[in-house]
């Protein structure tokens, strides 16, 4: 009998992946968690029946949520990651030689432990000496740490349940206060196909707080709609003004200096969402 993971992405859309093996099942204080091996995308982390990451396509998401902002800031030294318990964002951040400290704030410590055991290619930098792991609520952490970070990466799940507060104007105001005077934050902001009502609100909220606000795109096959958006709020530096010749060479599979520029070229239907 074939075993499949099925994510009901909307009332009218589902994504199914055939499973070769179930490696882990656990109910944490926050969510139901599973790790499975799939035939199409390799090992997969699933939380509350929602696909979080797969070995097959995770590099797209993790490179884009980090390097665009880090290469926009001229010298990022102290970075905060909110969420992202799999460790992929941390793995990409520590590739930058200017980084002195990465604070990884994840509310569910069980996700980190499972990622270390079953997703070593993603979680491989969590033991880096530059990384401090804090098991805490990211909303609370930013409220308690003013003027602290050069870059903040909000690597959140979908805006459901505990994560809903990570998609609010009040949270974006707290992020601005937690950043230094030339700080940048970036967050995943869902699908322009599936979340057409959400993206305009998020963009307006961020643009009302940060002088420079930019939305950019990447293709993540296992996320709803495949086309995924990220939004950056910057106090000083514009990612469109980055000299691609000065972007350092990094070992990446999706992000590149050319992609840094191209990802901000938005199709007309996405531009319409931001008007």
C-alpha positions, 0 to 999 in steps of 0.5 A: 500500500502506498503511503503519501503525505498530503498537505491541504494547502487551501480548501481547493488545493492539496500537494501530495508526496509519496513517502518511502519511510516515516522516520519520526512522529512526535506531538510537542507542546506546540505542534504535531511534528513528523519527519519522512523520506519522500521519493520526489524531494527526499527528507521532509519536515512536516509540522501540523500537516504542513510541509516546512522544508525538504532536502530537495528544495530547501536551498532556494528558500534558505538562501533567499531569506538570508543572502539578499538582506545580508548582501544589502547591509554593508557589514552585518555583524549581529543577526537574529533568526526568529523561527527556522528551527531546521537551521537552514537560515543559520547555515547560510548566515554563517557563510558571511565572514563579517558575522560575529554573532547569530542569535537563533530564537525558536519557540519549539526546541523539539524542532531543533533537536529533530533537525539535528538528528534527521536533517544534518545537511540543513542543521549543520551550522547550529553548533557553530561557535558564533551561534547562540540558540534561545528557546523562546517566543520571538515576539517577546525576544524582539520586545526585550532587545532594543537597538541590538541587531544589524539584520533580523530574519523572520523564518516563520511558518504560515500565519496560523495559530502561534505564528499569526503574531509574526504577521502584524504591524505591531510586530514589525514596529518591534522589529524596527526597534530591535534593529540598529539605526541602519538595520534590515529585516526580511520575512517570508510573506507567502504566495502571490497566487494563494495569499493575494489578500494577505500580501497587500496588508503586510506590504502596507504595514511594513512600508508604513514603518520602514523607509525602504520596503521591497518585495522579492520572489523565488521558486519553492516547489513544495510551497503553495503555488510554487512562487514564493514572496519575501519582504524586506524592510530597511532603515537605510540601505536599498537592495536595488542599489547593491553593486553586484560586482561587490557581492562576495562569492558564496557557495550557493545553489540558487542565489547569485549576484544576478539573482539578487537583482532579478528577484526584484523584477516583479510580474505585473500581477504581483506589482498590482498587489503592492499598489 
